[in-house]
Amino acid sequence: MLRDWHKLWFKLIDARKYATLRILFGALSAIYFTAFLPYVDSQFSQLGWLGDIQQIANQNGGSWSVFFIPLTSHQTIIAYTFICVGIIAAFLMMIGWHSRISSFVTWLIWVSIWNRNPLLMDGDDALLKIMCFYLMLAPCGNCWSVDAYLSKLKQNVAVWPLRLIQFQIALVYFVSGWVKFHSLEWENGTIMQYVLIHPEYSRWNGWFLIDHTLIKQMLAKLAWFIRYWELFFPVLLLNRYTRRLSILIGILFHIGLLLTMHLRWFPIIMLALYPALLSNAFFIILRRKWSINSFKLLGYFY
């Protein structure tokens, strides 16, 4: 039992796993922070509709960040400063310069934005925030980074931060599935029909689809399948064969969401989590192929 426990939490894995996640979530955070810039006045300063709402002030001390920077007459400048710092930190996180520190600063900016205007945030923002926290704990700069270029860092690193990420992913799916079992629309399968005709969520006009009885039955079965798949997602990860099948289903599911629904970047963010579920052997093979192709490329020049 002790050997299995040590293997679960402390075995060595390829550092490219963390590097892949760092690059993806650094890039996504930079994109999100940049998208906030046009809305600083209206969403984060005292000039916009949020102003100094007392309820928000009571929730977070009326401040920016965990350092409780108070609201002042220069709040607009503070807001621009925080978000610009977030863009720089996320970019540095992506390229891997002082990877853990830049991940920490990126996480801190996410917390600050949540504190200032939680009404603007959604599930995709929450995933970006929590992933920056986990990557702050991980040796995410040991590969494919400026840190690795400047210093010789270990390519085999401890697995325990990755386990936290995997548990978080499993929890996201389990809770999502659990909630669906308490929804009448998911139970009777009509949720898919509502989504396809909803003008805010659907990318397509789905009225022509739900006029067919067979398609309505297929959509109901799909709804039944999705909620069971999400509920049992943590269990499916325990076996390598069911894990591969579940990962494939998840990839197809989120690509389907991307093609059919307006969910901002949520499907892409969920797909960015999937490298954390891939086996260590996949990254070892990737490293070998990378090395072979690099030698071949060098051969063309010498």
N, C-alpha and C positions, 0 to 999 in steps of 0.2 A: 504493500500500500504506500509506503514511504517513497519507493522508487517511482511508482506511477504518479504520485503527487508531485514529486520533483520534476518528472518529465512533463507533466501538464503545465507547470508554471515557469520552469527554469531551463528547459532544453534550449539549445541554440538553433536559430533559424537564420535564413539569408537576410541580410540587411536591406536588400532590394524591396522587400515587402513594405517596410516602413518608408523607404524612399519614394515608392510609387504613391503611397497615401499622402505623403508630405507634398509632393508636386501637385497632385490633383486638388487637395483641399487648400493649399496655398493659392493656387490659381483661381479657384472658385471664390475664395474669400476676397481676393483682390478685385474680381469682377463685381461681386456684390457691393463692396465698399464704394467702388467707382460709381455704381448705379445709384447710390444714396446721395451723391454730391448735388444733383439738381434739386433735391428735396430737403436740403438742410434748413432753409428758412421756414418752410411750411411744416416740417415734421419734427425738427429737433431744437429749434430756437424759440425764444419768447415771442417772436414776431408771428409765428404760425398759429394754427388752430389749437395746438396743444397748450401753448402759453405756460402758465404756472398752475395747471389744474391741481387742486389740493389733494385729490385722491392719488394721483401719480406721485406727488410729493410725499404723501404718507407711506406709500409702498416702498420707496427707495431712498427716503431721506431728502427728496428733492434735489438730487445731485447726479453728476456724471460719475460712473465707474465705482469700483469697490473702495476707492480712496476718498469718496464723498467730497468731490470737488463741488463747491456750492454754486447755485445758479446766481449769475451776476448780470449786470447790464451788458457785459461783453460775451453773452452766451452764444451768439452766432459765431464769433471768432473761435470760441472754445469748441463748438460743434465741428466747424471746418477743420480745426487742428486735429481733433480726435480722429476724424474719418480719414484725413490725409496721412496721419501716422499709421492708421490701420492699413491703408493701401501699400505704404512702403514696407511695413512689417510683413504683410501677406506676400509681397513680392520677394522679400528676403527669405521668407520661409520656403517659398517655392524653389528658389535657386539654392537653398541650403547654406546660407551664410549665418553663422551662429544659430543653427537650426532650432535648438530648444528655446533660446531667448526670444527669437523672432516668433516662434509658435506661442510662447507665453504672452507676448505683446499683442499678437493677433487675437488670442483668446480674450485678453483684457479689453480690447476694443469692442469685441462682440458683447461682452458683459455690459460695457458702458452704454452701448446702443440699446440693449434690452432694458437697462435701467431707465434710460431717458424716455423711451417711447415703446413700451411693451405692446401697445395696441397695433403697432405696425408689423410686428414680428410674426412668423409662422413656423411650421414644422421644418421647412428647409433651413431657415436661419438657426433653429435649435440644433440641427444635425451638424451644421458647420461649426457652431460654437463648441459643442461637446467633442468633436473630432480634434479641434485645435488643442483642447485640454489634454486629450489622450496623447497626441503627438508631442506635446510639451514634456510628457513623461518618458517618451520613447527615444531610443538612439536613432532618430530619423535622419540625421545628417551624416551617417557613416558611409553612405553610398550615393552616387549621382548628385553630388553637392560641392559647393565651394569649400566647405569644411573638409571633405574627403580629398579634394585636390591639394589643399594646403598642408594637410596632416595625414599621416598614414593611420587610418582608423580600422577597427575590426570589421570584417565582412560577415562574421557570424556573431549574432547578438542574442540576448535573452528574449524569451517569448512572452513574458508576463504582460507587457503593455498591449501586445496584440490580443491576448486572451480577454482583456478588459474591453477592447474594441469589438471582439467577436460576441461577447456576452451582451454588449449594448445593441448590436445589430439583431441578435436573436430576440432581445426584449422588445425592440421596436416592432418586429413582425408579430410576436406573440400578443402584445397589447392591442395591435391593430386587428388581429383576428378575433380576440376576445370581445372587443367592442362591437364587431360586426355580428356576433352571436346575440347581441342585445338590441339589434335593430330589426324592426319589422320588415323594412324594405329589403334588407339583405336576406332575411329568412324566406320571404316569398319570392325572391329573385327579381323584383321589379326595379331594383336600384340601377341596373344597367340601362334600362329603358329611360329612366329619369336623367341619367348622365348624358346619354346620347342626344337628348332633346333640349338639355339645359343651355340657354344662350351664353351663359358666362363660363361654363366648364367645357362644353363640347367644341372641338375644332370643326366638326362636320354637322350638317343637318341630318339628324338621325331619324327623322319622321318616316322616311321611305323604308327604313329597316324594320321598325316596330309594327308596321302594318302587316307583316308576314308572321303567321302563327309559329312556323318552324323556327324562325330566327328568334322570336320571343322565348321559345322553349330552350334554345341553345344559350341565350343570354342568362336565363335563370340557372341553368346547369353550370355556367361559367362562374356566376356569383357564388353558388354552392361550393364549387371547387376552390375558389380563391380564399374564402374564409377558413376552410379546413386546412389549406396549404399554409396560410399565415399562422394559424393557431399551433400547428405541429411543426413549424419551421425549426425551433430549437432541437426537437427530437430528430428531425431529418438530418441535422448536421453531424450527428454522432456516428453515423456509418458513412464510409467513404463513397459507397455507391449511391445511397439516397442523397448524400450531400451534393454529388455531381449533378444528379437529376434536379434537386431543389435549386441549385445555382442556375442551371439552364432555364428552369421555369421562371425564376426571378428576373433573369435578363430579358426574357421574352415579355414578361409582365410589364416591366418598366419601359421597355421600348414601345409596347402597346399603349401605355399611359402617355408617353411622349408624343405619339402619333395621333391620339384621339382626344386628349384633354389639355386644357389650359391650366397647368399647375406650376407656373413659373419654371424654376430649375429643379424642382423636386425629383423628377425621374432621373435626371442626370446625376444629382447628388447621391441618390440611392445606388445608381450603377457605379459611382466612384467608390462606394464602400466595398464592392465585391472583391477587389484584390485582397482584402483582409481574410476572405473565406477560401481563397485558393490555397492549394497544398504547397508546402515548402519545396517539393520536388519540381513543381512548375517553375519556380524561380531559379532553381539550380540548373534546369535545362535551358532556361532563358539566358542565364549567365554563360553557359557553355557555348550556346549558339552565338551570343554576342561576341565572345572571345574569338571564335572561329571566323566569324564574318569580319571582325576587326583585323585579324591576321591576313585574310584574303584581300581586304581593302588596302592594307599596307603593301601587299605584294604587287599591286598595280603601280605603285609609285617607286618601288625599288627594284 
